[in-house]
């Protein structure tokens, strides 16, 4: 039994790229994110110097590297689709590439 587990770990390590690729593609085609990836470790982060007050903390969620990778891949697919089909509003500032919120002010004054 122990030998089988060691062999399984070796095979999994050698083919990790195919496994990750399969999980990502399966998630994209089914629209389902594995529930294990939805779990985050939440830690308190201090906003201000006075660490004795609970109001001076905000929660930070730490996600797995794989979850961040899957999120980035989905973002790129979605953004490219929206760009390709010209769905994004031209004056949508702050969420698009090279569309900073400060450009909205300039566009308002010039445009």
N, C-alpha and C positions, 0 to 999 in steps of 0.2 A: 504493500500500500504506500509506504514512504517513497519507494523507488518510482512508483507511478506519478506521485505528486511532483517529484523532482523532474521527471521527464516532461510532465505537463508544463511546469514553469519554464523549462528550457525552450520548449516549442513555442509557448506563448511569447517569451522574450524575443525569440528569433523572428516571429511573425507579428510583432506588435503593431507595425504600421498597417498591415492588412486588417487587423482586428479593429483598430481605431477608425480606419477608413470605412469598414463595414458598418460599425455602430453609427457613424455620422450619416452615411447614406441611408441607413435604415430609419434614422430619426427624421431625415428630410422627406423620405417617401411616405412614411406613416404619419408624420406630424406629431409624433410622441417623443418626449424627452424622458429618458430613464429617470425614475423617481429618485434614484441614488444621487443624481446630479443636482437635484433641487434642494438638497440639504446644504446649508451654509453654517459656518461657525461664526457666531456674532460676538464681537468684542466691543467694549466701550472705548471710545477715543475722546480725549479731553479737547474741548473747544477753546477753553480759556485757561488762564494761569491758576485760578483758584480750584484746585482739584478736590476740595472738601465738599463742594456743593454738587449734588447729583444733576442739577440742571445744566451744568457745564460739560456734560458728556453727550455724545451722540453715538448711535450704534453703527458699527462697520461690519459688513458681511463679507466673510472670506469664502470664496468659492474655489472649487477644484480647478486645476489647470485645464483639465479636459473640458469642463463646463465652459470655461472662458474661450477655449478653442472652438467649441461647437457654436457658441454665441457669435463669435467673430465670423465664422464661416457662413452662418445664417444671415448675419447683417450684410455681408458682402453680396450674397446671392440676392437678397431682397433689394438692396440699394442698386445693384446693377440692373435688375429687372425694372425698377422704377425709372431709372435713367434711360434705359433702352426704349421704353414705351412712352417716354416724356410725360410721366404721371405727376412728378413733383412740381409744385407751384414755384414759379420763378422767384417770387419774393419771400420764400420760406427761409428765413435766416436763423442761424443757430444750430441747425441739425444737418445741414448738407456740407459736403466738402467745399472748402473755400467760401463758405457763406457765413461769415462770422456776424454776431449780433451788432458789432460796431459798424458793419457795412450797411445795416438797415438805416442807421442814422444818416450816413452819407447819401444813400439812395433817397431818403426822405427830403434832404436839403437840395439835392441836385435834380431829382427826378420828377 
